[in-house]
Amino acid sequence: MDISVVIPTYQRPSEVLKAIESVYSQKFLPKEIIVVSDGSRDLNDKQVQEFQQRKELNFRYFEFPENKGVSAARNHGIQKAKFAWIGFLDSDDSWLPKKLLEQKTSLEKSGLFFSHTHEKWYKNGQFKNQKKKHTKYGGSIFMKCLPLCLISPSASLIHKCIFKDVGLFREDFPVCEDYELWLRITSKYKVDFCSTPFIIKNGGHPDQLSEKYLAMDVYRLQALKLQINNPNLSAQEHSELLGEIAKKEAILEKGFQKHGREKKELILKAHLK
């Protein structure tokens, strides 16, 4: 199994170094690391040269002249990747050493084209317990993915054939871009799941996208509505989809009523261009 690792980064020069080193620490090494700096210079020339001189794997660095968003950065990495499997790693997360090895072993047994793993959450200096709603699953999980994003990009390992089939990350989604893509994928593909936590997902940063956008459900609702005419859905899946759309609309309307009509217009203008 030949793997390209794609790491998008924006204004995280210290965090991205930790992420990169966690890839080098893998028991099963990928063939290459692709770092895409999204409008910021997160690695200097000396650091890039030092990584490129290491013999363990091929290191490639791309730098956007302006900030285009995490979807554009990931898509650039996918398009530049030389190998069949893509592993994503967000710049503020890190992998435990057996992550790729366990996914490789599990995928070889299942014959599937998409894998994700359990994860550890680390915030404000300590590990956090996850709620029941964040339980992870494998198999046909489209309906499990409707309420919220259950798959972390940093936990995923995906064969390129899936992107050729369903498309890349939507670049017009500044947040919930992963949620939207997982809906497209899980409507058609089964997912392999490793129940051991193999990534450390760091939270609580003021620059996290989820911290910047107050109307996350606006994008979740958009993502759900894009699935209404999906021919891959069973009757039950379509019914569950419509039910979740109704729930999200009710949540948004309640929020709009709380903040007033002016707030509603501002949010929709900002988030639904």
N, C-alpha and C positions, 0 to 999 in steps of 0.2 A: 504494500500500500504506500503510494507516494503522496505526500501531503505538503501543501503550501499553507503557511500560516499568515493571515492578514491582520495587521494591527493598525487601526485608525487612531490618530492622536491629535489633540488640539490643546495647546497650552498646558501640557503635562510633562515637562522635561524630566522630572525626577521619577514620576510614576511609570512612565513608559520604559525606563531602564529596568525597573523591577519586573515589568511584564516580559520584556525581551529575555532577561536572564531566566525566567521561569520556563521559557521555551527551550533554552539551552540545557536546562536541567532534566529534560524528559528522558525517561528510560528508553523510549522509542522515539528517535529524533525525526522531525520532518525533513524534507529536502531543502526547504527554503523558508525564510522569514521575509515578508514584505511589510514595511512600515510606511504608512501614508500619512504625512504630516499635513493637516487640513488648514492651511493658511497661517501656520505658525512654525517657527524653526525649533522643533523639540529636540533634535539631535544636531550637534555641530559637526563640522567636517572631520575633526579628530575622532569623535565617537563613531561616526559612520565608517571611517577607515579602519578603526580597531575591530569593529564587528566584521567587516569585510575580510580582514586578515585571518580571522579565526577559521579553522579548517573543518569544524564539525558539520556546518551546513552553509548554504548560500544565503547571503544577507543582501537585501535590496531596499533602497530608500528612495521614496518619492515625496516631493514637496509641492503642494498647491500654492500658487501665488496669492490666493485669497481663500477665505473660509467658504466652503461649499456645503458643509454638513456631513454628518457621519455616513449617510447613505451613499453619497458621492464618493467618499473615501473608501468605503468597503467595496463598492462596485468597481472602482479603479483597481483595487487589489485583486478582485476576482478576474478581471479582464487581463491583468498582467501576469497572473499565476501560470506557472509552467506545468503544474501537475494536476492530477485528476481530482484529488480531494482537497477541500478548503476547510481549514480550521480558523475560526475567528477568535480574537482575543482583544477585549477592550483595554485601553491603555492604563486604566486604573484597577484592573483585575489581575490575577495571577493564577497559573496552573500548578497543581501538585504534580510531583514527578511521574506518576503512573497514569496520568490522564490519557495521553494518546495511545499508550500501550493497551490499556483496558478497552478503549473504544475500538481499536483495531481488532482485538481478539473477539469482542462482542459482534462487531459488524461481519467478520469472517464467518461467524456461526449463523447469523440471521440472514445474511445476503441482502440486507437493506441498504439504502443510499443516504440515510439521514440518521445521525446519532446525537443524543445529548446526554448529559450527566447531571447528577445531583450537585448541589453547591453549598458552600458555607458562606454565610453573610457576616461581614465584619463592618462595624460602624462605631464611630466615636471611641475607638480603642478597645472594643470588646466584640466577641462573637454574639450574634443575635439568633434567637429561636424563630423559626418560620411558622406561620399560621397554617391551619389545616387547608385553607383555600389555595396555598402555594404548593400543595402536594404535586409531585412530578409523575408523569405516566409515560408508558411506551405503547406501541401498537397504533391502532386507528384512534387518534386523539383529537380530531377536529372539534367535537362538542366540548371536550375538556378545555380547549384553548379559547372558547368564546368569551367567557367572563373576564379574563385577564391574560397577560402575557406570561405563559408558564415556562418558556424556554429562553434561557439567557444566551445571547450570541456567543459569549465566552465559553459556554458549555457545548456548543454545537460543532459537528463535523459533517460536512455535506459534500456529496459528489457533484461535480460540475454538470452532470446530465440533468439534474433538477433545475438548475438555473436556466439551462437551455430550454427546458420544458415550460416552466412557470414564470420565468423572468427574474430580474434582479430586485434589489431594494428600491422602493419608490423614493425618488429624490425630492418629491414635493411634500413628503411627510417629515417635518423636522423632529418629531417624536413619534413613538408607536410604530416606527417603520419596521421593526422586527416583528411586532404583533401582527401587522398587516401581511408580511411575507409568510409567517408561520401559518396563517389561515389559508393562504393559497396553497402552500405545500401540503399541509395535513389534510386538506380536502381531497387529495389525490394519492398521497404516499403514507405508508406506515412508518413509524419512527422507532428506532432502536433506543433503549434507555439503560444507562448504567446507574444503579441506585446508590452507589458509593459517591460521596461528594469529592469531586476532583478539581474544583475551582474555588478560589476565594474571591468572592464578589464584594468589593469595597463600596460602601455607601456613605452618604452624609456630606459629600463635597458640594460646595455652593455652585460649582460649575456643572454639576450633573444636569443632563437635559430634563430629567424628570422633576428637578427642583426649579427649573426655569419656567416651565409651562404650567399654568394653573388650570387649563382646560383640556387635560389629557383625554377626557371622555369625548371631546369633540372629534379627536382623531380616531379614537376607538370606534366611535359611531360611523365615521367615514369608512373605516376599514371593513366593518361589518356590512354596510350597505353595498360595498363593492362585490360582496359574495352572493347577493340576492339571486343573480342569474347564473350562478356557477353550475354548469351541467353535471359536475362530479358529485353533487350532494344527493344523499338519499332523502326520502320524504321526511324521515325523522330528523335528520341533520338540518334540513331546510326549516322545519318547524321550530327547532331549537334556536336557529339563527334569528328567525323573526321574533321569537320571544326575547332574546337577548337585546335585539334592536329596541324593542319596546321598553325594556328595563333601562337601557342607556338614555333613551329619550326622556324618560321620566326623571332620571337623576339630573340630567342637564336642565330640564325645565324647573325642577325644584331649586337648583342653584341659581338660575336666572331670576326666579321670583324673589329669592332671598336678597340678591344684589341689585335688583331693579332693572327696568327696561334699558336704561342707558348702559349698564354693565353688559347686558346681553349683546347689545349692538356692537360694543367695543370688542368683546371676545370674538364674535362671529367675523367681524371685519379683520381682526388680527390673524385669525386661525383658518378662515375659509376663503382664501384668496382665489 
